[in-house]
Amino acid sequence: MEQTTGKLGEDRTGSAPAGAPPPALLRVEGLTKSFGGLQAVNHCSFDVRAGSITALIGPNGAGKTTVFSLISGFLRPDRGRVELDGEDLTGLGPHQVFRRGLCRTFQIPREHGSMTVLENLMLVPPEQLGERFWNPIVRPRAVRAQERAIRDKALEVLELLTLSHLRDEYAANLSGGQKKLLELARTLMADPRIVLLDEPAAGVNPSLMARIREKIVQLNAERGITFLLIEHDIPLVMGLCDPVIVLNQGTKLAEGPPSIVRGDPRVLEAYLGGQHGAVDG
Amino acid sequence: MGMGDATLAKSLLLALPLWFVAARALPARLPWFARVALGAAAGWLVALAVTLVVPSGQMAYLVSFAIVGSIYAVLALGLNVQWGYTGLFNIGIAAFFAVGAFTSALVTTRMPTGAAAAFSQQAFGLGAPFLAGVLAAGVAAGVLALLVGGPTLRLREDYLAIATIGIAELVRLVFQNERWLANGPQPLRGIPQPLACLVRDPGCGWLPAPLAALFDPLTPRDYTYVYLAIATLVVIVVYVVLERAIRSPWGRVLRAVREDEAAAAMVGKDVARVRLQAFVVGAVIMGFGGALYAHYMIAIDYTHFDALYATFLVWVMLMLGGSGNNRGAILGAFALWGVWTGAAFVVDLARPLLAAISSDLPARGPYLRLLFIALLMLFILLYRPKGMIGEERFVSRDSQGRDG
């Protein structure tokens, strides 16, 4: 209830007392997943610091998207553990993971095509009164009041992500970049603690990308949302993220600030297969 | 007992659905009581005009046409929840329809006694009122949906299709072979007609005298008018309840699951639960449709619930009217039932022509009708995939841009 009616911009309580080392909001331990004979993720462990914008990079087939699916409950790990703020998420379904404050987006946007942009957003808040079959019939006023609050919130999110002019458009008619924004907007409807973005820059034109990037920074700074993002656009990663986690063959290869990681010979080896040179996209 | 006296009672019974339609068609600016009053007046005037103008023989035909149309409308509304809004591929509508029909029949009839018991068997007979029969029909169909949907809805949608075909055949075979249950291959007879006292002497004891006097001129032959009022009332109630639910967040979640399950799960919706709910709600409505059918037919047996009439036609109705639109489902039911019965006339008229082509063609007329419906279905899918009235752009009531 409170989540659905809460206004944007209300402060989220930071969990770290000043001075202490920043705690891990998301902890991945020994995650392992194979499909048939293919070992997609292999004893992968890493932490995502609360309040950070962390990047997950690696060559094609490194297992990045599989890790996302394992964290967000779309796949069940063969072994290993996922913890959010100390709570075990392993084995929960995607909707249960979502309700604990972890949202993900997809590499290829998955919008609800024949619903309007506004309805795509209004769908998101959890535990809406009107989601129970009888409530709209038995308690129409309460349902309607809540609908208005959700609608106002959706309009605010659209405003924030500069999608207001598209609110009554079918989501299927949006451009690739606008769909990426819509996915980001959806995660904001839920007041998430951490957002997992799968290639937010792929297929997005540069000016729209600048806007997405700006919004990520703004949401991170103003609302304390932690981001973990998969990205192939190396300049974007280097400018936006700290730390950077490098994945190779399903396991963590390196981790550190972007300046260190980009010079790491193991990383160059993984990306370029032995030909030394700078990783600069 | 002149014809003129019965006209008033008949027109009042006919006015009920017209009243609802007229009240909804009036502009929303008017206050609700004005719409109700004007709708009642307009509905009754139209009903009176129709009753006066149309000869009573043709009128009787039209009334029974509208009753069957209403029963199909209920089935199409049920399918619309499952397929239109949620994307559940149920091709075993006949199962839920049959379970509803037989349940209501068993609940409302009495156990046969004496000589009749030797010819007619049934598992039980409670002699309960019509309304109890309808509710029990919904519950029984809903329970069947829970049993079928629980294990199959988690799988890909083609499995649900296969499972529902199987269940429909199974249910039909059970009612065909289990004599103890509902008289097996023989019809289960004596299903009571609700409010039949309106057309009988001495009339309904509970009715206030002025109303009793009003309905007094009706004879048992006019019972279909009473039943039409009941059937259309069921359509109206199901429609209103569904519209409320569909235009609220419940319907939004259904449509989200239909569009993309993974994305719906991503925003925290319990997809398996949503699918099961939609499946059960749709099945309950189909069960109501079964009850309506049973009390109209008075006697039912397993042959009434074959895949053609009880599943295929309902699908074409929904496709024709507009999947994902409750008004479309109702419109499609009446329109297709019109086409289906009209095609029988056409085939009949074309007998000489058919005979000229081939001597055994006239005997195969009914199959031509089926061919025609199949062609119609193809035409809809190719050229009019959204049906006559498709899904609206703004379904959630309060998501519309009324203020800036």
Interface residues (C-beta under 8 A of the other chain):
Chain A: S72 F74 G93 P94 H95 F98 R99 C103 R104 T105 F106 R110 E111 H112 G113 S114 M115 T116 L118 E119 M122 L123 V124 P126 Q128 L129 G130 E131 R132 F133 N135 P136 I137 P140 V143 R144 E147 R148 R151 R167 D168 Y170 R186 M189 A190
Chain B: V241 R244 A245 R247 S248 P249 W250 R252 V253 R255 A256 E259 D260 A262 A263 A264 A265 M266 V267 G268 K269 D270 V271 Q277 V281 E391 R393 F394 V395 S396 R397 D398 S399 G401
